[in-house]
Amino acid sequence: MLADLHEELEALVSSAGWEWGIVLEHLGTGERWTLREDQRFFSASLIKVPVMLAVFAETYAGR
């Protein structure tokens, strides 16, 4: 299934610009499609997750 989408996914990513690292996995079959899975990327937007977890934990604790 994912292998059939390879060309379409590559075209979509290249037309979007920037550099992408993508891993798609069909949880039912275990089939995977990857693009630059071994390349390192700066994860600036992901830093928001642990920061907000800490904020929510402090709020929940009443601080």
N, C-alpha and C positions, 0 to 999 in steps of 0.2 A: 504494500500500500504506500508507504513512505517513499520507497524507491521509485515508484511511478511518478512521484511529484518532484523528483530531483531537479529536472530542468526548469520547471516552473518556479521552484523555490530559489534556485540560483539566479534566475532572471529578476525575480522580485527583489532579492537582496542587492544585486548589483545596481538596479534602477533606483533604489532607496538612498544610495550614497552611504558615506561613513564606512566604518569597518564593523562587521558583525561576527559574533561567535554564537552559534545556535546548536542546541541539542534537542531533538524531538524524539520522544520515546512513546510508542504505543504500549500502554500498560497491560493490555490484554495479551498481546503477542510477544512483547519484548523487542520488537523491531525498532531499530534506532536509525536516525538520520542526523548527521553532524556536519557542521561547517566550522572549520578552524577550532576544533575542540581542544587542541593542544596549545593554542596561542593565548598569551596572557593579555588581559584587558584591565584598564583602570575602572574600578567599580564605584565611581562617585555616587551614583544614585542608590546603590545598595546600602550605603552607610546609614541611610535614613531608617532602615528597619531596626537595627539594634538601638539606635538613639530613641526612637519612638517607643520601643519596648521598655526601655528604662523610664521614660516619661510616664507611660501608662502604669508601670509598677509603682512608681512613687505616688502617683495620683490615687491609685487603688489603696495604697498604704496610708493615705490621708496626709501626705507630706507635700 
